[in-house]
Amino acid sequence: MRKRIFILVIIGALLLTGTFSYNSASASGSNNIRVRISISSKSININVDGEYILKENPSISIPRGAYTISVLSNNNIGIKGANVDLTIPNSLTLIRCKYEGNGNNHLTIRGTDHGTINYLGDFVFTINSGNIRVVNHISLEEYLYGVVAYEMSNSYPLEALKTQAVSARGYAARAMASSSGDYDIGDKPNHQVYKGYNPSYTKVIEAVNSTAGEVLGYDGKIVETYYAASNGGQTDSPGNIWGFGATREAWEKDYEYKKKLYPYMVIKDDPYDLENPGSLYQELYVPKQVDGAGYLTESELPGEDVVITVNLNESCNVRKGPGTSHPVLGKAYVNSAYEWLETTNSSWYKIKFEGQEAYISRTYSEKVPNGRFLYTNIVLVDIQAKVHASLKSQGIEIEKPTDIKIITVDELKNGQEQYPGTGARSYVTAVGNATVAYIPKGSTELSAQSKVDFTLNLMVKSGSSFVTYSMAHDYLDHRLRMRGIKQAESEGGYYITNARYGHGVGMSQRGAQTMAGVYGMTYRDILGFYFEGTSIMQIGSYIPELPIKPEAPDPGSPSLTSTVHNIGANLITGLS
């Protein structure tokens, strides 16, 4: 008779099955970009809202809740929170899965350089120089949701947002193609500003979706779609902005090389940028007739130095203390002068304002020597100083610049070009001629009138070149970088102009806003204006389906297999 042997104990020699495999939707590929998040710490706080799993062990879910990811000993990374306490060697990867519950299915990182930010996509946490490096692996299209909204604004016209989407996509695609490390691009302005995902920016999302996969091409290649906030009324070339050499010959060679390399980015007038009221622009008026025109005041303020206003369109606040948290006492207006009491710190002057001690920001004021002829117009103060230096070089001793009386500014025009011979309207100096009288040192009598040439520095020199990314200057807005002189015909004088917020190469975002919002131009029209001879190309970018979280096997129902014996539901046969 055949014996039956009932299974009372699971025989260890028999094979237990129940394994499964998992492939991440954010595996490396042309459709995904790797973005390094600007945070570096030994401990990072995150919050999971949705469905995530651990790539290193897909059977482990990372449920909704708060977690801390930390550097541990022996090059390990730990993740702790919401009933999870794990140690992973070398690298930890969180995979975003399909989610049908409540919430937005995103991951939040606290303490980035942009603040607390919500992100889509997967995340790789690795140890780099003792800290955690965070890289967001995300589809190119979803990445653009977090770029377009912050390089422009969700309030911009849709067609303008489309230009930004196409430009940013091309920039990112080129970065992906040329990267060789563990990330393709950063999240700051030196690459493109990227701040994750905000579902309320519906116009941005529409602009990205409606141009999915579109980039600009020239001769069949993706072009460099540079852009900046404002070009000041004229686009510039990459050869000017990024063509500096140690010598003039080196710059000219680099300029010509980049001109051929980027034939679609030319120097041209851009009236749309200037028309936009949001484009930053500064004008400083210089009168031709100074004496008797109300720009000259005999010095009645006590002290060796005074504070005059600069960089103002209308007015700035005067406060009770050295900081914006202090109460406002009143307004300081254009061409005003105050008694200087003290330089409180690098940001504030202490002044006498309407009979009481007060403080004015040094962003909007400048300390100058007091004297017989005190001008509240900062350009006239500068002309005084340059004339003083010129007369001194001729052997004429004058105690200080404010002992010089300006009668007329007879001429003021553009001087040295920043980029000679290129047609760029950007100047490093202004040259002029003034009729003056002065009180020689040791005298109290005013001299006869004479004409004196002078040169004003519109840009500050650093080494062999002029500063371009931080346009430091005593009274011109340092944020703007295209400077020059224009005639003020109706007023009978001159203007020092200061424009261009950004490098000015490629597309002006303010110009695109005007072209779309005021003139109804399409994104193709706008891109064609800024990138001549280009056309739209498709790179096949799309948002992939999220993976479904794998189901782990039931540990209470193991499966037994054997190549020798017959295994039934509750017995094994074929045993002797």
C-alpha positions as CSV (number, residue, x, y, z in Angstrom):
1,M,0.0,0.0,0.0
2,R,1.2,3.5,-0.9
3,K,2.0,5.5,2.1
4,R,0.8,9.1,2.6
5,I,3.1,11.5,4.4
6,F,1.4,14.6,5.7
7,I,3.4,17.8,5.8
8,L,3.9,18.9,9.3
9,V,7.1,20.9,8.8
10,I,8.3,22.8,5.8
11,I,11.4,21.0,4.6
12,G,14.3,23.5,4.2
13,A,15.8,21.8,1.3
14,L,12.7,22.5,-0.9
15,L,12.8,25.8,-2.8
16,L,10.8,28.8,-1.6
17,T,9.6,31.0,-4.6
18,G,8.1,34.4,-4.8
19,T,10.7,36.8,-6.2
20,F,9.8,39.7,-8.6
21,S,11.6,42.4,-10.6
22,Y,11.2,46.2,-10.9
23,N,12.2,48.7,-13.5
24,S,12.1,52.4,-12.7
25,A,10.3,54.8,-15.0
26,S,13.1,57.3,-14.3
27,A,15.9,55.1,-15.5
28,S,18.5,56.9,-17.5
29,G,17.3,57.8,-21.0
30,S,16.9,60.7,-23.4
31,N,13.4,61.5,-22.0
32,N,14.6,62.2,-18.4
33,I,16.8,64.9,-16.9
34,R,18.9,64.7,-13.7
35,V,18.7,67.9,-11.7
36,R,21.0,68.6,-8.8
37,I,19.0,70.2,-6.0
38,S,20.8,73.1,-4.2
39,I,21.0,71.5,-0.8
40,S,24.0,69.9,0.9
41,S,23.8,68.7,4.5
42,K,24.5,65.6,6.6
43,S,20.8,65.4,7.4
44,I,17.9,66.3,5.1
45,N,14.2,66.5,6.0
46,I,11.7,65.3,3.5
47,N,8.0,64.7,3.4
48,V,6.3,62.0,1.2
49,D,2.8,62.7,0.0
50,G,1.8,59.8,-2.2
51,E,3.2,56.4,-3.3
52,Y,7.0,55.8,-3.2
53,I,9.1,52.7,-2.9
54,L,12.8,52.1,-2.3
55,K,14.6,51.1,-5.5
56,E,17.3,49.2,-3.6
57,N,14.5,47.0,-2.3
58,P,11.2,47.5,-4.2
59,S,9.3,45.4,-1.6
60,I,9.7,48.3,0.8
61,S,7.1,51.0,0.6
62,I,7.8,54.6,1.8
63,P,4.4,55.6,3.0
64,R,3.1,59.2,3.5
65,G,4.8,61.1,6.2
66,A,7.9,62.9,7.4
67,Y,11.4,61.3,7.1
68,T,15.0,62.2,7.8
69,I,17.7,61.1,5.4
70,S,21.2,61.1,7.1
71,V,24.8,60.2,6.5
72,L,25.7,57.2,8.7
73,S,29.1,55.5,9.3
74,N,30.8,53.3,6.8
75,N,29.4,55.3,3.8
76,N,25.9,54.3,4.6
77,I,22.7,56.4,4.3
78,G,19.8,56.1,6.7
79,I,16.1,56.9,6.2
80,K,14.0,57.2,9.3
81,G,10.4,58.1,9.9
82,A,6.8,56.8,9.5
83,N,7.6,53.3,10.9
84,V,10.6,53.1,8.6
85,D,14.2,52.8,9.9
86,L,16.6,51.6,7.2
87,T,20.3,51.7,6.5
88,I,21.3,51.6,2.8
89,P,24.9,51.3,1.6
90,N,26.3,54.0,-0.8
91,S,23.1,55.3,-2.4
92,L,19.4,55.6,-1.6
93,T,16.8,56.0,-4.4
94,L,13.1,56.8,-3.9
95,I,10.8,55.9,-6.8
96,R,7.6,57.7,-7.4
97,C,4.8,55.3,-8.3
98,K,1.2,55.5,-9.5
99,Y,-1.1,56.7,-6.7
100,E,-4.8,56.8,-6.5
101,G,-5.2,58.1,-2.9
102,N,-5.6,61.6,-1.5
103,G,-2.8,64.0,-2.0
104,N,-0.6,65.3,-4.8
105,N,1.8,62.4,-5.1
106,H,5.0,64.5,-4.7
107,L,8.0,64.7,-2.4
108,T,8.8,67.8,-0.4
109,I,12.4,68.8,0.5
110,R,12.9,71.3,3.3
111,G,15.9,73.6,3.5
112,T,16.9,73.9,-0.1
113,D,18.4,77.2,-1.3
114,H,15.0,77.9,-2.8
115,G,13.2,77.0,0.5
116,T,10.7,74.2,1.0
117,I,9.9,72.9,-2.4
118,N,7.5,70.2,-3.8
119,Y,9.0,67.9,-6.5
120,L,7.8,65.3,-9.0
121,G,10.0,62.5,-10.2
122,D,12.4,60.1,-8.4
123,F,15.2,61.1,-6.1
124,V,18.7,59.8,-5.7
125,F,20.5,60.5,-2.4
126,T,24.3,59.9,-2.4
127,I,27.2,60.8,-0.1
128,N,29.5,63.5,-1.6
129,S,32.3,65.0,0.5
130,G,30.7,63.9,3.7
131,N,27.3,65.5,2.9
132,I,24.2,64.2,1.0
133,R,23.9,65.1,-2.6
134,V,20.3,65.2,-3.9
135,V,19.5,64.6,-7.6
136,N,16.0,64.7,-9.0
137,H,15.4,62.3,-11.8
138,I,12.4,63.6,-13.7
139,S,10.9,63.6,-17.2
140,L,12.0,66.7,-19.2
141,E,8.5,67.9,-19.6
142,E,7.7,67.8,-15.9
143,Y,11.0,69.5,-15.2
144,L,9.9,72.4,-17.3
145,Y,6.9,72.9,-15.1
146,G,9.4,74.1,-12.4
147,V,11.4,76.2,-14.8
148,V,9.0,78.2,-16.9
149,A,7.0,79.4,-13.8
150,Y,10.1,80.9,-12.3
151,E,12.1,82.1,-15.3
152,M,9.0,83.9,-16.4
153,S,5.7,84.0,-14.4
154,N,2.4,82.3,-14.6
155,S,0.8,85.7,-15.1
156,Y,2.6,86.2,-18.5
157,P,0.6,85.7,-21.8
158,L,0.4,82.1,-22.9
159,E,2.3,82.7,-26.1
160,A,5.2,84.2,-24.1
161,L,5.2,81.3,-21.8
162,K,5.4,79.0,-24.8
163,T,8.6,80.8,-25.9
164,Q,10.1,80.2,-22.5
165,A,9.1,76.5,-22.6
166,V,10.7,76.0,-26.0
167,S,13.8,77.9,-25.0
168,A,14.2,76.2,-21.7
169,R,13.6,72.7,-23.2
170,G,16.4,73.3,-25.8
171,Y,18.8,74.5,-23.1
172,A,18.0,71.5,-21.0
173,A,18.3,69.1,-23.9
174,R,21.8,70.4,-24.7
175,A,22.8,70.0,-21.1
176,M,21.6,66.4,-21.0
177,A,23.5,65.6,-24.2
178,S,26.8,67.1,-22.9
179,S,26.7,66.0,-19.2
180,S,29.1,63.3,-18.0
181,G,28.6,63.2,-14.2
182,D,25.8,62.0,-12.0
183,Y,23.6,65.0,-12.8
184,D,22.9,67.0,-16.0
185,I,22.0,70.5,-14.7
186,G,21.6,72.6,-11.5
187,D,18.6,74.4,-10.2
188,K,20.0,78.0,-10.0
189,P,20.2,80.9,-12.5
190,N,23.6,79.9,-13.7
191,H,21.8,77.0,-15.3
192,Q,18.0,77.5,-15.2
193,V,16.0,78.3,-12.1
194,Y,14.1,75.2,-11.1
195,K,11.6,75.1,-8.2
196,G,9.8,71.8,-8.5
197,Y,6.1,71.6,-9.0
198,N,3.1,73.9,-8.3
199,P,-0.2,72.6,-9.7
200,S,-1.8,76.1,-9.4
201,Y,0.4,77.4,-12.3
202,T,-2.1,76.2,-14.9
203,K,-0.9,78.5,-17.7
204,V,2.7,77.3,-17.3
205,I,1.6,73.7,-17.4
206,E,-0.5,74.4,-20.6
207,A,2.4,76.2,-22.2
208,V,4.7,73.2,-21.6
209,N,2.1,70.6,-22.6
210,S,1.1,72.4,-25.8
211,T,4.7,72.6,-27.0
212,A,5.8,69.1,-25.8
213,G,9.0,68.0,-27.4
214,E,9.6,71.3,-29.3
215,V,13.0,72.9,-29.5
216,L,14.6,75.4,-31.8
217,G,16.9,74.1,-34.5
218,Y,19.4,75.6,-37.0
219,D,20.9,73.4,-39.7
220,G,19.3,70.4,-38.1
221,K,20.9,71.0,-34.6
222,I,19.4,72.2,-31.4
223,V,20.5,75.8,-30.9
224,E,21.6,77.6,-27.7
225,T,18.4,79.4,-26.7
226,Y,19.9,82.0,-24.3
227,Y,17.5,84.4,-22.7
228,A,17.5,87.2,-20.1
229,A,15.1,89.4,-18.4
230,S,15.7,92.5,-20.4
231,N,18.2,93.6,-23.1
232,G,17.7,97.4,-22.7
233,G,16.5,97.9,-26.3
234,Q,19.2,96.0,-28.2
235,T,20.1,92.3,-28.3
236,D,23.8,91.4,-27.9
237,S,25.9,88.6,-29.3
238,P,27.6,85.7,-27.4
239,G,30.9,86.8,-28.8
240,N,30.6,90.1,-26.9
241,I,29.3,88.9,-23.6
242,W,31.3,85.7,-23.4
243,G,34.2,86.6,-25.6
244,F,36.7,88.3,-23.3
245,G,40.3,87.6,-23.7
246,A,43.5,88.7,-21.9
247,T,44.2,91.0,-24.8
248,R,42.3,93.0,-27.4
249,E,43.4,90.6,-30.1
250,A,42.2,87.6,-28.1
251,W,38.8,89.1,-27.6
252,E,38.4,89.9,-31.3
253,K,39.4,86.4,-32.3
254,D,36.9,84.9,-29.8
255,Y,34.2,87.3,-30.9
256,E,34.5,86.4,-34.6
257,Y,34.6,82.7,-33.7
258,K,31.4,82.9,-31.6
259,K,29.7,85.1,-34.3
260,K,30.2,82.1,-36.7
261,L,29.2,79.6,-34.0
262,Y,25.9,81.4,-33.2
263,P,24.8,83.0,-36.5
264,Y,21.2,83.0,-35.3
265,M,21.9,85.4,-32.4
266,V,22.7,88.8,-33.9
267,I,23.0,92.4,-32.5
268,K,19.7,94.2,-33.4
269,D,17.3,96.8,-32.0
270,D,14.5,95.5,-29.8
271,P,11.8,98.1,-29.4
272,Y,9.5,95.6,-27.6
273,D,11.8,95.3,-24.7
274,L,12.0,99.1,-24.2
275,E,8.2,99.4,-24.5
276,N,7.7,97.1,-21.6
277,P,7.1,99.1,-18.4
278,G,8.6,96.3,-16.4
279,S,12.0,96.6,-18.1
280,L,14.4,98.2,-15.6
281,Y,15.7,101.5,-17.0
282,Q,17.6,104.4,-15.4
283,E,18.1,107.9,-16.7
284,L,20.1,110.6,-15.0
285,Y,19.5,114.1,-16.3
286,V,22.4,116.5,-16.8
287,P,21.5,120.1,-17.5
288,K,23.3,122.1,-20.2
289,Q,22.8,125.4,-18.4
290,V,23.8,124.8,-14.8
291,D,24.3,128.3,-13.3
292,G,21.0,129.9,-12.5
293,A,19.0,126.8,-13.5
294,G,18.2,125.7,-10.0
295,Y,20.7,122.9,-9.9
296,L,23.3,124.9,-7.9
297,T,22.9,125.7,-4.2
298,E,25.3,127.5,-2.0
299,S,26.3,125.2,0.8
300,E,24.3,125.9,3.9
301,L,24.6,122.4,5.5
302,P,27.2,122.2,8.4
303,G,30.0,119.7,8.4
304,E,32.7,118.5,6.0
305,D,30.5,116.0,4.3
306,V,26.9,115.7,3.2
307,V,24.7,112.9,1.9
308,I,22.9,113.3,-1.4
309,T,20.3,111.0,-3.0
310,V,21.2,108.7,-5.9
311,N,19.5,105.9,-7.9
312,L,16.0,107.4,-7.4
313,N,13.2,107.7,-9.9
314,E,11.1,109.5,-7.3
315,S,11.9,108.9,-3.6
316,C,13.0,106.5,-0.9
317,N,12.1,106.1,2.7
318,V,14.0,107.8,5.5
319,R,13.8,105.7,8.7
320,K,14.2,106.1,12.5
321,G,16.8,103.4,12.7
322,P,19.4,101.6,10.4
323,G,17.1,98.9,8.9
324,T,13.9,98.4,7.1
325,S,12.2,97.2,10.3
326,H,12.4,100.7,11.8
327,P,9.5,103.2,11.3
328,V,9.5,105.5,8.3
329,L,10.0,109.2,9.2
330,G,9.5,110.6,5.7
331,K,10.6,110.6,2.1
332,A,13.9,111.6,0.5
333,Y,13.4,112.8,-3.1
334,V,15.6,113.1,-6.2
335,N,18.4,115.6,-5.9
336,S,18.2,116.1,-2.1
337,A,21.0,116.9,0.3
338,Y,21.3,116.2,4.1
339,E,23.7,116.8,6.8
340,W,25.9,113.7,7.3
341,L,26.2,112.5,10.9
342,E,27.7,109.0,10.8
343,T,28.3,106.0,8.6
344,T,26.4,103.5,10.6
345,N,27.4,100.4,8.6
346,S,27.9,99.2,5.1
347,S,24.2,99.7,4.4
348,W,23.0,103.0,6.1
349,Y,24.0,106.6,6.7
350,K,22.9,108.5,9.7
351,I,21.7,112.0,8.7
352,K,19.9,115.1,10.0
353,F,16.4,115.0,8.5
354,E,13.8,117.7,9.2
355,G,15.6,118.6,12.4
356,Q,16.0,115.0,13.8
357,E,18.4,112.1,13.5
358,A,17.4,109.6,10.8
359,Y,18.8,107.0,8.6
360,I,18.9,106.6,4.8
361,S,19.9,103.5,2.8
362,R,23.2,103.7,1.0
363,T,21.6,102.1,-2.0
364,Y,19.9,105.5,-2.6
365,S,22.5,107.9,-1.2
366,E,26.1,108.9,-1.5
367,K,28.4,110.8,0.9
368,V,30.2,113.7,-0.8
369,P,32.4,116.6,0.4
370,N,30.7,119.8,1.4
371,G,31.8,123.1,0.1
372,R,31.0,126.4,-1.5
373,F,29.3,125.0,-4.6
374,L,27.3,121.9,-3.6
375,Y,25.4,120.1,-6.3
376,T,22.6,117.7,-5.4
377,N,22.7,116.3,-8.9
378,I,25.1,113.4,-8.6
379,V,26.4,113.6,-12.2
380,L,27.3,117.3,-11.6
381,V,29.2,116.2,-8.5
382,D,31.1,113.7,-10.6
383,I,31.9,116.3,-13.2
384,Q,33.2,118.6,-10.5
385,A,35.5,115.8,-9.3
386,K,36.8,115.1,-12.9
387,V,37.3,118.8,-13.6
388,H,39.1,119.2,-10.3
389,A,41.5,116.4,-11.3
390,S,42.0,117.9,-14.7
391,L,42.9,121.3,-13.4
392,K,45.2,119.8,-10.8
393,S,47.1,118.0,-13.7
394,Q,47.6,121.5,-15.2
395,G,49.2,122.8,-12.0
396,I,46.1,124.7,-10.7
397,E,45.6,124.0,-7.0
398,I,42.0,124.0,-5.8
399,E,41.3,122.8,-2.2
400,K,38.4,120.5,-3.1
401,P,36.0,119.8,-5.9
402,T,33.1,121.8,-4.3
403,D,35.2,125.0,-4.8
404,I,34.5,124.6,-8.5
405,K,31.4,126.3,-10.0
406,I,29.9,124.8,-13.2
407,I,28.5,127.4,-15.5
408,T,27.5,125.2,-18.4
409,V,28.0,121.6,-19.6
410,D,28.8,122.4,-23.2
411,E,29.1,118.8,-24.4
412,L,28.5,115.3,-23.2
413,K,28.6,112.3,-25.5
414,N,29.5,108.6,-25.7
415,G,33.1,107.8,-25.3
416,Q,34.9,104.5,-25.4
417,E,32.8,101.6,-26.8
418,Q,32.7,98.4,-24.6
419,Y,32.8,96.3,-27.8
420,P,34.4,98.4,-30.5
421,G,33.3,97.8,-34.1
422,T,30.4,95.5,-33.3
423,G,27.5,98.0,-33.4
424,A,26.7,97.3,-29.7
425,R,25.4,100.5,-28.0
426,S,27.3,99.9,-24.7
427,Y,29.9,102.4,-23.6
428,V,32.4,102.4,-20.8
429,T,33.0,106.2,-20.7
430,A,31.3,109.5,-21.5
431,V,33.4,112.5,-22.6
432,G,32.5,116.1,-22.3
433,N,33.4,119.7,-21.9
434,A,32.3,122.2,-19.3
435,T,32.7,126.0,-18.7
436,V,33.7,126.5,-15.1
437,A,35.0,129.0,-12.6
438,Y,36.8,128.2,-9.4
439,I,38.3,129.5,-6.2
440,P,42.1,128.8,-6.1
441,K,43.6,127.5,-3.0
442,G,44.4,130.3,-0.5
443,S,41.9,132.7,-2.3
444,T,38.3,133.7,-1.7
445,E,37.8,135.2,-5.2
446,L,36.2,133.4,-8.1
447,S,38.5,132.9,-11.1
448,A,37.6,133.8,-14.7
449,Q,35.6,131.3,-16.6
450,S,37.5,128.6,-18.6
451,K,36.6,125.5,-20.6
452,V,37.8,122.1,-19.3
453,D,37.5,118.6,-20.9
454,F,36.5,115.7,-18.7
455,T,35.8,112.0,-18.9
456,L,33.2,110.2,-16.8
457,N,33.5,106.5,-16.1
458,L,30.2,104.7,-16.9
459,M,31.7,101.3,-16.0
460,V,34.3,100.2,-13.4
461,K,37.5,98.5,-14.6
462,S,38.7,95.4,-12.9
463,G,42.2,94.3,-14.1
464,S,42.3,94.4,-17.9
465,S,38.6,94.4,-18.5
466,F,35.4,96.1,-17.4
467,V,33.2,94.5,-14.8
468,T,30.2,92.9,-16.5
469,Y,28.4,90.7,-14.1
470,S,28.5,93.1,-11.1
471,M,28.5,96.6,-12.7
472,A,29.8,98.4,-9.6
473,H,29.4,102.1,-9.8
474,D,29.1,105.0,-7.4
475,Y,25.7,106.1,-8.7
476,L,24.5,104.0,-11.6
477,D,22.3,101.0,-10.8
478,H,24.7,98.1,-10.6
479,R,22.0,95.6,-11.8
480,L,22.0,97.2,-15.3
481,R,24.9,96.8,-17.7
482,M,24.3,98.8,-21.0
483,R,25.3,102.4,-20.5
484,G,25.5,105.5,-22.6
485,I,24.6,109.1,-23.3
486,K,21.6,110.5,-25.2
487,Q,20.6,114.1,-25.9
488,A,17.7,115.6,-24.0
489,E,16.6,117.9,-26.8
490,S,13.4,119.3,-25.2
491,E,15.1,119.9,-21.8
492,G,18.3,121.3,-23.2
493,G,20.7,118.9,-21.7
494,Y,21.7,115.2,-21.6
495,Y,20.8,111.9,-20.2
496,I,23.1,109.2,-18.9
497,T,21.1,106.0,-19.7
498,N,21.5,102.6,-17.9
499,A,19.6,99.6,-19.1
500,R,19.7,95.8,-19.7
501,Y,18.8,93.6,-16.8
502,G,20.8,90.5,-17.7
503,H,23.3,89.6,-20.4
504,G,21.1,90.7,-23.3
505,V,21.9,87.6,-25.5
506,G,19.0,85.8,-27.2
507,M,15.4,86.3,-26.1
508,S,14.3,89.2,-23.9
509,Q,11.6,87.9,-21.5
510,R,10.1,91.4,-21.2
511,G,10.2,91.8,-24.9
512,A,8.4,88.5,-25.4
513,Q,5.8,89.6,-22.9
514,T,5.1,92.8,-24.9
515,M,5.1,91.0,-28.2
516,A,2.5,88.4,-27.0
517,G,0.4,90.6,-24.7
518,V,0.3,93.9,-26.7
519,Y,0.8,92.8,-30.3
520,G,-0.7,89.3,-30.2
521,M,2.3,87.6,-31.7
522,T,2.6,83.8,-31.6
523,Y,5.5,82.0,-29.9
524,R,6.8,81.1,-33.3
525,D,6.9,84.7,-34.3
526,I,8.6,85.7,-31.1
527,L,11.3,83.0,-31.3
528,G,11.9,83.9,-35.0
529,F,12.6,87.5,-34.0
530,Y,15.2,86.7,-31.4
531,F,16.7,83.6,-33.1
532,E,17.0,84.4,-36.8
533,G,16.9,81.6,-39.3
534,T,15.8,79.0,-36.8
535,S,12.8,76.6,-36.9
536,I,10.9,74.4,-34.6
537,M,12.2,70.8,-34.2
538,Q,10.8,67.8,-32.3
539,I,12.9,65.7,-29.9
540,G,10.1,63.3,-28.9
541,S,10.0,64.3,-25.2
542,Y,6.9,63.1,-23.2
543,I,5.7,62.3,-19.7
544,P,5.9,58.6,-19.1
545,E,3.4,56.5,-17.2
546,L,4.3,56.0,-13.6
547,P,5.1,52.5,-12.6
548,I,2.7,50.5,-10.4
549,K,3.9,49.6,-7.0
550,P,4.8,45.9,-7.0
551,E,2.8,43.6,-4.8
552,A,5.0,41.8,-2.3
553,P,4.4,38.0,-2.0
554,D,2.2,36.7,0.9
555,P,4.7,35.3,3.4
556,G,2.0,33.1,4.9
557,S,1.5,31.1,1.7
558,P,4.9,29.8,0.4
559,S,5.2,27.8,-2.7
560,L,7.1,24.5,-2.7
561,T,8.6,22.9,-5.8
562,S,10.5,19.8,-6.5
563,T,11.9,18.0,-9.6
564,V,11.8,14.6,-7.8
565,H,8.6,14.4,-5.8
566,N,4.9,15.1,-6.5
567,I,3.7,17.9,-4.2
568,G,0.0,18.3,-3.7
569,A,-2.1,20.7,-1.7
570,N,-1.6,18.9,1.6
571,L,0.7,15.9,0.8
572,I,3.9,14.8,-0.9
573,T,3.9,11.5,-2.9
574,G,6.6,9.4,-4.3
575,L,8.6,9.1,-1.1
576,S,9.9,5.7,0.0
